[in-house]
Amino acid sequence: MMLDTSKKILIVGLGLIGGSYAKALRKLGFQISAITLKQEDIDYALQNGIIDFGYTEPLPEVIGQAELVIFALYPHVFLEWIASYQQYLRSGALLTDVTGVKGAIVERIQSMLRPDVEFIAAHPMAGREVYGVQNSDERIFRGANYIVTPTARNTEAAIQDCLELGRLMGFAHVSVLSPEKHDEMIGFVSQLTHCIAVSLMTCYDGEKLQDYTGDSFRDLTRIARINDDMWSELFLLNKDMLLDSMDKFLTEFTRLRTCLEHGDRETMRQMMRVSTERRAFFDKK
Amino acid sequence: MMLDTSKKILIVGLGLIGGSYAKALRKLGFQISAITLKQEDIDYALQNGIIDFGYTEPLPEVIGQAELVIFALYPHVFLEWIASYQQYLRSGALLTDVTGVKGAIVERIQSMLRPDVEFIAAHPMAGREVYGVQNSDERIFRGANYIVTPTARNTEAAIQDCLELGRLMGFAHVSVLSPEKHDEMIGFVSQLTHCIAVSLMTCYDGEKLQDYTGDSFRDLTRIARINDDMWSELFLLNKDMLLDSMDKFLTEFTRLRTCLEHGDRETMRQMMRVSTERRAFFDKK
């Protein structure tokens, strides 16, 4: 299929990301249906022109119309949904998702899926520290990265459609990674950073800290406001990769600590120079 | 003394912070002289209206005119400067600084200083990842914290003048802490965060990381571009407090790692909830 606006899109899970997808795609002219748990989220989305149709139940006739189905659910809910309702999917439908881990999900979904539909996984690397369709905003995709994680079961056509979806929604950088490489990367750049931010907030109970902080502390802990339900699930689903990232970080942090303890200024400076050199790449973009 | 614009101000060390002080104070109507190492920095500052007079040598007649002297030097250079040139200071002069650590500096300066001048220490908690008077910008003080760290040797008048200086330059929050409490706080909110950012950059040598990162990684490593000369000096001067902060962080980070390893989701969630609750205070300001 090609992504023209005649294609009917169904979004399952109308939270912050599902809502932002809906906004981005409806502005492009697509007809958007949504299935989500709460009637109040449907009402809000209809009143604010975010979707065309909304339902709180997985109605067979609604599911059966969609040519592109986007799942924006917690990983375990996504797995349960496919197991329970895939029989209603239209033959030839393309399925994609927004799940933050891939190794534990993609293979399981693809292996249980009907042969006449295709699931191509993707991860929009964008978010906010607030939740719900009420806070959805398609502008969070601007300047952000979008990663498609195909397996050997995927067709080239589906990969291209999924990449095009990312480009259409305004992501700055659209790329392809294997599920394994994705999870290694995400364990480092996203999950490890959240572990650091949480530990930084829990390790010190000083009062009035906010009166004495500089920007550095605020920046490092912005993501310390965290959805404990979702992130604990994502951490556990990527346990091995995340443990590996945590250990890599621990090794370097402990090395710096030892240098400081022994007054080894030259090694400390060398670490700072490597850090400065590597970080410069991020500002060149 | 009261800080009216008839007071002659001398800034020693015209880098990013010295230059930003000069800009802020000259806009308020003060006459600003500066002593700094490089003629090119003097030339730039004169051409851009940042200072009124500039010198590359510690001329006795220039030092002797100043009623307020602001030192924006590396800690060891500040100590050497006072030892070498304090005989030229005007009797009754008020001295202040911008040094990022206090315990290792304030007592040593005050105990070697002539009895007819007074040094009141302060720390403007503002900065940028670039250096030099060419990048100075008094707007970095807006919304930032300014901490005065008096000792028993200081007069109430000097403390009030120093607080007023912070308010005049536009700091959002001006406060008083003991040098010891300041160093404990700074070891946590500033030095520890820089240690984390550096370790995060040095622990992974993946290529093209910038193509896959989200905002969280960029935020956590913004300060990983670091002046190794200055920060290694500041770390070593606050060694005990920083080691203590690093150990507090290590304890929590290791606890989170252990929970993950053992699949203890409930304790992970509990840490995330504490983190979320504490971080919320920083957004209420």
Interface residues (C-beta under 8 A of the other chain):
Chain A: M125 A126 G127 A144 N145 I147 H173 S175 L177 M185 I186 F188 V189 S190 L192 T193 H194 C195 I196 A197 V198 S199 L200 M201 T202 C203 Y204 G206 L209 Q210 D211 Y212 T213 G214 D215 S216 F217 R218 D219 L220 T221 R222 I223 A224 R225 I226 N227 D228 D229 W231 S232 F235 L236 K239 L242 L243 S245 M246 D247 K248 F249 L250 T251 E252 F253 T254 R255 L256 R257 L260 E261 G263 R265 M268 R269 Q270 M271 M272 R273 V274 S275 T276 R278 R279 A280 F281 F282 D283 K285
Chain B: M125 A126 G127 A144 N145 I147 H173 S175 L177 M185 I186 F188 V189 S190 L192 T193 H194 C195 I196 A197 V198 S199 L200 M201 T202 C203 Y204 G206 L209 Q210 D211 Y212 T213 G214 D215 S216 F217 R218 D219 L220 T221 R222 I223 A224 R225 I226 N227 D228 D229 W231 S232 F235 L236 K239 L242 L243 S245 M246 D247 K248 F249 L250 T251 E252 F253 T254 R255 L256 R257 L260 E261 G263 R265 M268 R269 Q270 M271 M272 R273 V274 S275 T276 R278 R279 A280 F281 F282 D283 K285
